[in-house]
Amino acid sequence: MSLPAALLAATATPSPSPSESQTATVPSLQDAQESATNAASWVEQNWSTWLAIGLRVLLILVIAAVLRVAVRRAITKLIDRMNRTVQAVDGTALGGLLVNVERRRQRSQAIGSVLRSVASFLIMGTAALMILATFEINLAPLLASAGVAGVAIGFGARNLVTDFLSGVFMILEDQYGVGDTIDAGVASGEVIEVGLRVTKLRGDNGEIWYVRNGEVKRIGNLSQGWATAGVDVTVRSDEELDKVKSTIDEVAERMSKEEPWNELLWGPIEVLGLDSVLLDSMVVRVSAKTMPGKALTVERELRWRVKHAFDAADIDIVGGSAVAAAPEPAPDPTAGMAAPSAYSNTSSPQAQAATPLTPPSVAK
């Protein structure tokens, strides 16, 4: 007889009536000995099962803890190696071409934290399922429900899954970050927020664009590495090229030594040569490597200085004011016209003489 059955039988005995309360029987020593024997036999029959379940649960917990510590330590070493690689190029010419060393370091730390959290969730979640299976709990309905829910989400929220996966890879690959100016195809502007589903951009006119990560097919990051400032100077075709080039070189040298342009310019301002030559004009191409996002500012300043220098050097720019030539007399519009004919006037004698006679009427 098992212990629960014995306890149930003990509690199922009818309570004595008020008349029998005075003559209630006291359990004898033999009854107590029998109950203790039944409980001991029940424990003896089930202790091996309890011990096996406990050892199995303990083994699962130990393996999960060891695996979790090993995976987290591996992720930490990987992140530390990424940080050492970034520190190795910090301060060098290659480091100047990187987006931002401190930003990369913070990004690596954030990625490490996310990976450690995901690893812990997967390991401990699997261990929890194994422990439930150890207690002989049927996991089939739970797993079947999760599978059906996953399939329903996969078919009903395809765009959401695509946006989420695209956002994960964008963050892992560091395609752009907050503060970068990007061209995402569907919209362009400064990144003000990066999410797993939506990227928020600030446009040039102040508008805010909400771009779904799944809709982005290509990304042009205008804030990574360096930018190129290009200026096309259009002059007359009869200008002396050496004079034009020396004037632009003087402007470039003077601008490169002044603040804040010496910090915005990451390379010398170069005259690349003639971009095109026409009958009445020619285009001289000027280029310079600048700080990311400062190309437009450098172009405007360079145009301003080149215009002043050309005015001082008497170099005409196509499209400017020119000396007006003496106006020629306008031709007489009636010079090529013939004199009017006398027959054009129906009342003139010539027109009257040329008028045909009316034939006489024929009498019937």
Secondary structure, 3 states (H helix, E strand, C coil): CCHHHHHHHHHCCCCCCCCCHHHCCCCCHHHHHHHHHHHHHHHHHHHHHHHHHHHHHHHHHHHHHHHHHHHHHHHHHHHHHHHHHHHHHCCCHHHHHCCCHHHHHHHHHHHHHHHHHHHHHHHHHHHHHHHHHHCCCCCHHHHHHHHHHHHHHHHHCHHHHHHHHHHHHHHHHCCCCCCCEEECCCCEEEEEEECCCEEEEECCCCCEEEEEHHHCCCCEECCCCCEEEEEEEEEECCCCHHHHHHHHHHHHHHHHCCCCHHHHECCCCEEEEEEEECCCEEEEEEEEEECCCCHHHHHHHHHHHHHHHHHHCCCCECCCCCCCCCCCCCCCCCCCCCCCCHHHCCCCHHHHHCCCCCCCCCCC
